[in-house]
């Protein structure tokens, strides 16, 4: 491994985002050969300037020149930058520009600047749940599943992942070959997760009571953000040792977080803050949920010329929540020695502490 003889420069696109910040911290704490973490994002978190070996670079992932400039002198790029939108809050054209064109720009910048290793943060939604609601029960990377997507977000992630995998082995301007791989997290959770904070805030409006809408038997795989970051670090190390073994591969991200419905899993974090989930079974007929989701979708379309109306419940988010999607694989362990860095107990504790701190600040501010 040529890069082993010198300290390395890592570029984290989307490095000021939820996963990106955790990944930057993981590199600083656990990558001994690190010279610099270059954080590329359209909006910078100025507090990160205080971190040693961190350089902030502001730019637009959909602008090739911005990406090329950030990539100069980089050994490894971890491409986490993405617009995650399952609610219709972002225009489809913007999702395409960031998630697909942005990924193509990262690939082209690697080729032009000689950055040999690219780890892409994909998503379980590249696979499913699909629009038909077919369950994916204890599946792995080789499980046959009909991936049918209509929503702009999973369509964009599937296309971006395809671009990354097809770029593996591409000759770069310096004559070397680009090595790429993709990681597919299931539902990520952890401290500073925007959606978990939104669930918390919505629950306050209903006096910390939530109504069960989905059967508890509808299981989902969830994975702690720290373990997703750890997997990125490990696969990047292994790719530099053996590009032939890792290049062109996709891996689901997993840990020992329990399989539960979305509601039951979220309550693992919210219950210590005094939240309650009402009902051992759904308290609302499923067809009524479907009608509400459809109504929200129609209302969003009608209001589109005037404002952005994008509630959490829509036909796509309902399909995700009501379809079992669980992972059972050890491919990452077999290929690059991955084992979770954080146990379920540690992951839950860290997330709960974060929510309790938010709750305490809110109570103090009353």
N, C-alpha and C positions, 0 to 999 in steps of 0.2 A: 504494500500500500504506500504509494508515493507520499500522500499527505501526512502519513504517520511521523515523518521526520521533521515536521514543522507544525506550529500551532495554527489552528484553522479559523476561518471566518465563516460564520453561519448567517444566512439571511432568512428572516421570518417575515413573510408577507402577512398582512393582517395582524401584525405583532402587538397592536394595542387593543385587540379584541379579546373576547372571553377566553377562548382557547389559546390565542397568541400570547397573552401575558403569562399564562401558566407555563407555556412552552419556553418562553424566554427565561423564566425563573428556574425551570428544570435544567436548562443548558448551563446557566450560571452556577448552579449548585452541584451538578453531577457530570459535567463533561470536562474532564481534566485537560484535554488538549485544546481548549477553547482560547482563541485570541480575542475574538470580537463577536458580538451578536448585533447584527444590523437589523433594526426594526423598521419595516416599510409599511406605512399606512396612510390613508387619505386624511385621517384626523389623528393627531398625535396626542398622547398622554404625557404632558410635560413632566410629570412626577418621575417618569422613567429615566429622565436625564441624570438623575442622582445615582443610578446604578452603574457600578464599574463595568467596563468592557462592553457597554451598551451604546450604540450610536443610533439616533433617531433620524429617519429619512422620510420626509413627507412627499407623497406622490400618489398618482392615480394608476391603479393596476390596469386600467383599460387604455393607458397611454404607453405605447411601446418604448418611447424615449425615456420616460420616467423609470420604467422597469430596467432598461439597459443601464442607466446611470447607477441605479441602486445595486445592480448585479456585479459591477466591476470589482474584481479581486476576490470574489466570493467562492468558497469551496463547495458548500452545501446550501441548497435552498429548501426551506420547508414552507410550502405554499398553502397557508391556511386562509388567506384572504378570500372571502366569499360573502355574498348577500344571501342570508338565510331568511326566506320569506314564504310562509305557508298560509298567510292570512290575506294576501292581496294588498299589502301596504306599499309595495314597490312595483313600478311599471315593469311589465315583462321585458321590454327593451333594455332596461337598466340591469335586470338580472342577467340577461344574455351578455351584455357588455362586460360586466364584472366577472361572472362565473365562467363564461366560455371564452370570450375574447381575452379576458385577463389571463386565463390559463395558457392560451396560445402565446400571449406575449411573454409569459414566464419561460415557456419552452424556447421561444426564439431568442430571448436574452441569454439563456443558458448556452445555446449554440454559438451565439456571437461572442460572448464574453468568456467562454471556456469553463463555465461552471458545470462540473461533471456529474453531480448527484442531486436529484430532485425527488423529494418526498411530498406527495400531494395528499391533502386532507379531503377525502371524498365523503361519502355519507351512506348509511344503510339504505337511504331512500333511492339510491341508484338501483337497488334491487326491489325494494318494496317498503310497506305494503302496496300492492297494486290496486288499480281502480276497481277490480272485481271483488276485492275483499278476501282474496285467498290467504289462508293462514300460512305463516312461515314458522314452523315449529321445530326448535332445536336444529336449525339449519346451519350449514357451513358454506365456505367459499365455492364448493363444487355442487351444492344443492341445485337441482333443476327447478326453476321458478319462473313463471311468466311475468316478466317485468313490463307492465303496461302503465305508462304515465301520460297524464294530460296537463298537470299543473306545471307552470313554468319552472319552479324551483327544482323538482327532481329531474325534469327534462334537461335542465342546464347542468346539473351535477353529473348526470350520466354521460352527457356529451364531453364534459371536461375530463372526466376519468378516462374516457376512450382516447382523447387526445394525448393524455399523459402516458398511457400504456403503449400506444402506437409509437410514441417518440422514443421509447427505450431502444438503445442501440444506434440511434441516429448519430451520424458523424458531425462533430463540431468543427468550428473554423480552425481550431488548433490541432486537428487531426485525431483527437481522442473521441471516444464514444460516450454518449450521454447514457446514464443509468437512471431509470425512473421506477417508482412504485407508488401504490395508492393505499391509504388506510381508510377503512369505512367504519367510523364510530356509529354505534347505536345511539339512543338518546343520551346526550351528555348532560351531566348534572354537576353541581359543585358550587363553591363560593363564587359570588359575583355573576352567577348565571342570570341574564336578564329575564328569561321567561319564568324562572322560579320566583324572582322578585315580583313579577307581574301577577303570578298566582297568589302570592302573599297579599299584595295590595288589593286585588279583587276580593279576596276573602275577608278583608277588613270591612268592605262595604256590606257584607252579609253577616256581620257580627261574628266572624270567625267560624261560621258554619258553612259547610259545603254539602251539596246534595249528590249522592251517588247517581251517576248517569250511565256508567258502563259496568257490565258484570265483572266481578272480581276474577273470574276465570279467564278473562281476556288478558293474557300475559304479554309483557314487553321486556326486552332487554335494555338495561340502562348501564352506563359506564361512567365512572368518575373522571373528571377532567384531568386530574393529576396522572392517572394511569394512561389516558390518551396521550398526554405529553410525553410520558416515559416511553411509550411504544414508539413515538416519533424518534426519540433520541436513539433507542436501541436499533431500530431498523436502519437509520442513517449510518450508525457505526458499522453494522454488518454489511451494508451495501458497499462501503469503502473497502472492506476486506474481501468481499466476494460479490462483485457486481453481477456475475453470471447467475448466481443462486437467487438473488433478490430482485434483479432487474426484470421489469415486466409483470411483477406479481401484485395481487391485491390481497389485503388482509382485513378481516373484521377486527374491530377493537372491542375488547371484552375484559371483564374482571369478575370478581365474585359477588357483585351486587345482585340481590335477589330478583327473581322474575316475579313481577306483580303487575296489576293494571296500572295505568298512568295515575289514576286517582289514589290508589292505595300506596304506590311508591312515593308520590308527592307528600302524602300524609306522614310518611316516615320522617320527613324534614319539618313539616308544618305543625304536627301534633305537639312537639315540645314548646311551641309558641302559643299553645292554647286553642289550636284549630280542631274542629270536629268534622268527621265525614258521616253524614246522616244516611242510614239505611244499609242493611246487609245485602240488599238486592237493589237494582235500579228503581228509583222512585218515580220515574217518568217512562212511559212507553217509548220504545225505540223509534217508532214511526213518527212520534211527535218531535223527537230530536231531529230526525231527518227533515221534517217540515220547517223547524226553526232554522236549521242550517241552510236549507234552500231559500227561505225567506231572507236570511242575512245576505246570501249571495246575490239575490235579485235586488235587494235594497242597496247593496254596495254598487251594483251596476248602474242603478238609477241615480245615485248620488255622486257618481264618479265625476261629472262635469263641475260639481260644486265643492266637493270636499272628499277627504279620504275616510271612508267608513270601512273599518276592517276589524270586526270582532274576532275573538279567538275561535268561535264555533262557525265553521263553514263545511260544505260537503267533503272537502279534502281532509281537514283536521279531524272530522268525525270518522272518516274512513280509517285514518291512522290510529286513532284512539280505540276503535272498536274491532280492530283486526290483530290477532296474535302475531307477534314477530319476535322470536327469540333465537339466540345464537348458541351453538355448542360446537366449538372448534378449538384445536390446539395448534393450528398452522403457525401462528406467530411464535409460539414456544418452540416448535420443531425447527423453524427456519432461522430464528435469531435469538432464541433463549429468553423470550419474554415471559416474565411472571409479574403480576401486579405489584407495583411499588407501594400501594396503599391497600389495606384490607377494607372490607365493607364497613367494619366498625369505625375505622379511622376516617373513611370517606364520609360516612354519615355524620360523625362528630364534627368534622371541619365545616360541613355544610350547615348543620344545625347551629353551630356557634356563630356563623356569619349571619344567619337569619335572626338569631336572638339579639345580636348587636344592632341590627336594623330596628328590631322591635323595641329595644331599650332606648335608642335614640328617639324613636317616635314617641314613646311614652314620656320621655324627659321633655320633649318639645311641646307637649300639650299645654 
